[in-house]
Amino acid sequence: MSRRKLLLTGALIVLVGAFFWFDLGRFLSLDYLKQRQAGFEALYAERPLQVIGAFFAVYVAVAALSLPGAAILTLAGGSIFGLVVGTVIVSFASSIGATLAFLASRYVLGDSVRARFAQRLAEIDKGVAKDGAFYLFTLRLVPLVPFFVINLVMGLTRIKTGVYYFASQLGMLAGTVVYVNAGTQLAQIDSLRGILSPGLVGSFVLLGLFPLIAKKIVDVIQGRKVYAKWAHLKPKTFDRNLVVIGAGAAGLVTSYIAAVVKARVTLIESHKMGGDCLNYGCVPSKALIRTATLVRQMKHSADYGIARVDATFSFADVMDRIARVVREIEPHDSVERYTGLGVDVVQGYAKVVNPWTVQIDLGEGRMQTLTTKSIVIATGAMPFVPPLPGLDEVGHLTSDTLWGLRELPKRLVVLGGGPIGCELAQSFARLGSQVTQVEMLPRVMVREDEEVSALARAALEADGVRVLTGHKALRCVKETGPDGDRKFIVLDHAGTELRVEFDQLLCAVGRVARLKGYGLEELGILDPNKPSRTIETNEYLQTIYPNILAAGDVAGPYQFTHVAAHQAWYAAVNGLFGTFKKFKADYSVIPWATFIDPEVARVGLNEQEAKEKGVAYEVTKYGIDDLDRAIADSAAHGLVKVLTVPGKDTILGVTIVGAHAGDLLAEYVLAMRHGLGLNKILGTIHTYPTMAEANKYAAGEWKRNHQPKRLLEWVGRFHAWRRG
Ligand SMILES: Cc1cc2nc3c(=O)[nH]c(=O)nc-3n(C[C@H](O)[C@H](O)[C@H](O)COP(=O)(O)OP(=O)(O)OC[C@H]3O[C@@H](n4cnc5c(N)ncnc54)[C@H](O)[C@@H]3O)c2cc1C
């Protein structure tokens, strides 16, 4: 705590302490007020300005210090100054005092409370940013929550001071008038309780609910407004309860859930069932990684006690195996399977023509039109190709076209240092390509902590990848010479140009949502004046039309198959039952992995995010180089890094680098999801010898760092005493 903060806290404690020590509360009682009423009135008649000033100052101090007595002072305001002047004075004094208490709470407690409960407060902040003034107004209007509590709690949120002041003054006005008015009849009042009869409190409650009800009405009116343009096209009856566009992870799961709950659902896919994950993403890339790992192990067979292994292979065979793997998994996502599950699957290109109608281009000039109560857009994302001069002339690969290669590129440039770029760069290097990986930023996998990025880079370089971070691609150049065409990419590194020759260039610089060509612009779901990276949705995954929802890569904020499937549940349920009950998509515990070797897996916060968000944390690390199973497998490298709440075993986030890190992470995902701390992981038996023991050892490391040292010293003395 800073000196100033310490001084202020001390001053506040002294002032509040003095109030109670000197029993100043006796001057803020109904009896005292009644006794001195005549005297106060006479004084006011004699010196009105001084009395108003003194009264104002006392009121502000009482409210600012959250002392009991504001109600009595409000009555006094009525009895001394009358209804109008009393109301004005009390209204300003109470609002200023409340705002000072709010500021004191923010200044003194804000940082420490924020550091401890940053994530929870972030959620509250979001609500406050959206509806803060409304809620505050309601709380002020309904005199059920003590006002000093409101001041102290609101100080911990990010509500603006000006908003706080005005919402408070407005919200407290009705109550102020009632009390000041009662003060004008002071002689008839026997107790404070009598002022607010149950009937009056009830009226306040109704008044308090009014803004909320009004807001709901405004929401409905706004909802009607977006539909107004289309209202004449709204069908009387609907062909479907739900139409889902796109049969990737998001669309498949959405339609499956809809079918399970007996909705009539149509799933439309314009290309391949299974979407990107099955056909161009997770599945082929992991199949490639497996073969590349095998080649690497064969090349390094000496590590396993085998002098040499001949790793002769044809790249075309490798690609054939990948295609076989995809084919083997295809039935899981096939038209037949989903039809069997009760989903009506249509192969065609869908376009949303109005909020309740989807038109499907079935090819060969055939069209089908379906009306539907709700629509889920699950059209995914596609590789982003940067507008590099010369790129068209040299040609390029993306994750969409890569899988058609039949020859191993001799020299491959991978543009992009993110997870996809790293996975593919390492695999091609292991298979024998000379790989140059280019990343504009200072390190690869920038979302991870620096030490994790460094481990990833070391792993890539160990496999022969030339990693050029801090290099910006400027242009591509094709030169025709006597030996044929030569292709180069020109890079800028700190003002110096560098040329890298290549046979193939792979763009892996990110993926952009598929947004164009199927009606989003016409419906106004995409704002023409605001370039969008994804479809904008609310927390229920609804677009500006509550019956049109989006899930998966097209909606973001994550681009993973398991997140697409997770969102699918919300999209299906909110799409089908949202009129009655909606669920906010929960992103509190999202895991992911990058399948380089060693794998990098994460759930929750890492250090750099904790710092960005101002979350206080402790770090515990366990080095996997020490793990028996890892040593036996010649995979003794990597770490488990756990972030916990200071002084507690509550897990904020985990990063694992090591063999099978993606699998190891599951235990921590479960723990975070269900609020289990490190003590619970430590108290769980882990099979010996497994990689999973790394999780337990990390928990053990945390425990060692949190031993009750004092107690153990005493226990040591006890044993010494027992030994005699
Ligand atoms: C190389 C690579 C590796 C990856 N590895 C992993 C990984 O290891 N783990 C992981 O979790 N994620 C991984 N991903 C990401 C993962 O593939 C995506 O997050 C996932 O596919 C998203 O699913 P989706 O349903 O949102 O979209 P998609 O799978 O893209 O499906 C969208 C579907 O919509 C169809 N469509 C689009 N417009 C229309 C229309 N108008 N009418 C009809 N159909 C339409 C498309 O044809 C497509 O089939 C990887 C991606 C790539 C490229």
The ligand as an SDF file (V2000), in Angstrom:
LIG
                    3D

 53 58  0  0  0  0  0  0  0  0999 V2000
   -4.2690  -26.6560  -40.1410 C   0  0  0  0  0  0  0  0  0  0  0  0
   -5.2750  -26.5260  -39.0440 C   0  0  0  0  0  0  0  0  0  0  0  0
   -5.1210  -27.2360  -37.8830 C   0  0  0  0  0  0  0  0  0  0  0  0
   -6.0440  -27.1190  -36.8700 C   0  0  0  0  0  0  0  0  0  0  0  0
   -5.8540  -27.8350  -35.7300 N   0  0  0  0  0  0  0  0  0  0  0  0
   -6.7440  -27.7470  -34.7310 C   0  0  0  0  0  0  0  0  0  0  0  0
   -6.5900  -28.5220  -33.5650 C   0  0  0  0  0  0  0  0  0  0  0  0
   -5.6340  -29.2660  -33.4350 O   0  0  0  0  0  0  0  0  0  0  0  0
   -7.5140  -28.4150  -32.5890 N   0  0  0  0  0  0  0  0  0  0  0  0
   -8.5800  -27.5860  -32.7060 C   0  0  0  0  0  0  0  0  0  0  0  0
   -9.3940  -27.5140  -31.7860 O   0  0  0  0  0  0  0  0  0  0  0  0
   -8.7570  -26.8400  -33.8060 N   0  0  0  0  0  0  0  0  0  0  0  0
   -7.8700  -26.8960  -34.8110 C   0  0  0  0  0  0  0  0  0  0  0  0
   -8.0710  -26.1680  -35.9510 N   0  0  0  0  0  0  0  0  0  0  0  0
   -9.2260  -25.2450  -36.0050 C   0  0  0  0  0  0  0  0  0  0  0  0
  -10.5120  -26.0090  -36.3680 C   0  0  0  0  0  0  0  0  0  0  0  0
  -10.3440  -26.6320  -37.6040 O   0  0  0  0  0  0  0  0  0  0  0  0
  -11.6750  -25.0340  -36.4220 C   0  0  0  0  0  0  0  0  0  0  0  0
  -11.7440  -24.3440  -35.2000 O   0  0  0  0  0  0  0  0  0  0  0  0
  -12.9910  -25.7480  -36.6270 C   0  0  0  0  0  0  0  0  0  0  0  0
  -12.9830  -26.4080  -37.8700 O   0  0  0  0  0  0  0  0  0  0  0  0
  -14.1630  -24.7460  -36.5900 C   0  0  0  0  0  0  0  0  0  0  0  0
  -15.3640  -25.3870  -36.8830 O   0  0  0  0  0  0  0  0  0  0  0  0
  -16.6010  -24.5900  -37.4690 P   0  0  0  0  0  0  0  0  0  0  0  0
  -17.7510  -25.5300  -37.4260 O   0  0  0  0  0  0  0  0  0  0  0  0
  -16.7350  -23.2930  -36.8200 O   0  0  0  0  0  0  0  0  0  0  0  0
  -16.2180  -24.2450  -38.9760 O   0  0  0  0  0  0  0  0  0  0  0  0
  -15.7800  -25.1610  -40.1860 P   0  0  0  0  0  0  0  0  0  0  0  0
  -15.1850  -26.4340  -39.7650 O   0  0  0  0  0  0  0  0  0  0  0  0
  -14.9620  -24.2940  -41.0610 O   0  0  0  0  0  0  0  0  0  0  0  0
  -17.1450  -25.4940  -40.9190 O   0  0  0  0  0  0  0  0  0  0  0  0
  -17.8710  -24.5400  -41.6270 C   0  0  0  0  0  0  0  0  0  0  0  0
  -18.5780  -25.2060  -42.7770 C   0  0  0  0  0  0  0  0  0  0  0  0
  -19.5250  -24.2830  -43.3130 O   0  0  0  0  0  0  0  0  0  0  0  0
  -19.6250  -24.5060  -44.7040 C   0  0  0  0  0  0  0  0  0  0  0  0
  -20.2370  -23.3250  -45.2950 N   0  0  0  0  0  0  0  0  0  0  0  0
  -19.7420  -22.0560  -45.3290 C   0  0  0  0  0  0  0  0  0  0  0  0
  -20.6270  -21.2270  -45.9260 N   0  0  0  0  0  0  0  0  0  0  0  0
  -21.6960  -21.9790  -46.2660 C   0  0  0  0  0  0  0  0  0  0  0  0
  -22.9320  -21.6910  -46.8940 C   0  0  0  0  0  0  0  0  0  0  0  0
  -23.2560  -20.4650  -47.2490 N   0  0  0  0  0  0  0  0  0  0  0  0
  -23.7940  -22.7110  -47.1110 N   0  0  0  0  0  0  0  0  0  0  0  0
  -23.5050  -23.9630  -46.7210 C   0  0  0  0  0  0  0  0  0  0  0  0
  -22.3510  -24.2870  -46.1200 N   0  0  0  0  0  0  0  0  0  0  0  0
  -21.4640  -23.3080  -45.8800 C   0  0  0  0  0  0  0  0  0  0  0  0
  -18.1770  -24.7280  -45.1090 C   0  0  0  0  0  0  0  0  0  0  0  0
  -18.0970  -25.4230  -46.3240 O   0  0  0  0  0  0  0  0  0  0  0  0
  -17.6500  -25.5320  -43.9230 C   0  0  0  0  0  0  0  0  0  0  0  0
  -17.7220  -26.9220  -44.1910 O   0  0  0  0  0  0  0  0  0  0  0  0
   -7.1640  -26.2670  -37.0170 C   0  0  0  0  0  0  0  0  0  0  0  0
   -7.3390  -25.5540  -38.1990 C   0  0  0  0  0  0  0  0  0  0  0  0
   -6.4110  -25.6780  -39.1980 C   0  0  0  0  0  0  0  0  0  0  0  0
   -6.6240  -24.9090  -40.4560 C   0  0  0  0  0  0  0  0  0  0  0  0
  1  2  1  0
  2  3  1  0
  2 52  2  0
  3  4  2  0
  4  5  1  0
  4 50  1  0
  5  6  2  0
  6  7  1  0
  6 13  1  0
  7  8  2  0
  7  9  1  0
  9 10  1  0
 10 11  2  0
 10 12  1  0
 12 13  2  0
 13 14  1  0
 14 15  1  0
 14 50  1  0
 15 16  1  0
 16 17  1  0
 16 18  1  0
 18 19  1  0
 18 20  1  0
 20 21  1  0
 20 22  1  0
 22 23  1  0
 23 24  1  0
 24 25  2  0
 24 26  1  0
 24 27  1  0
 27 28  1  0
 28 29  2  0
 28 30  1  0
 28 31  1  0
 31 32  1  0
 32 33  1  0
 33 34  1  0
 33 48  1  0
 34 35  1  0
 35 36  1  0
 35 46  1  0
 36 37  1  0
 36 45  1  0
 37 38  2  0
 38 39  1  0
 39 40  1  0
 39 45  2  0
 40 41  1  0
 40 42  2  0
 42 43  1  0
 43 44  2  0
 44 45  1  0
 46 47  1  0
 46 48  1  0
 48 49  1  0
 50 51  2  0
 51 52  1  0
 52 53  1  0
M  END
$$$$
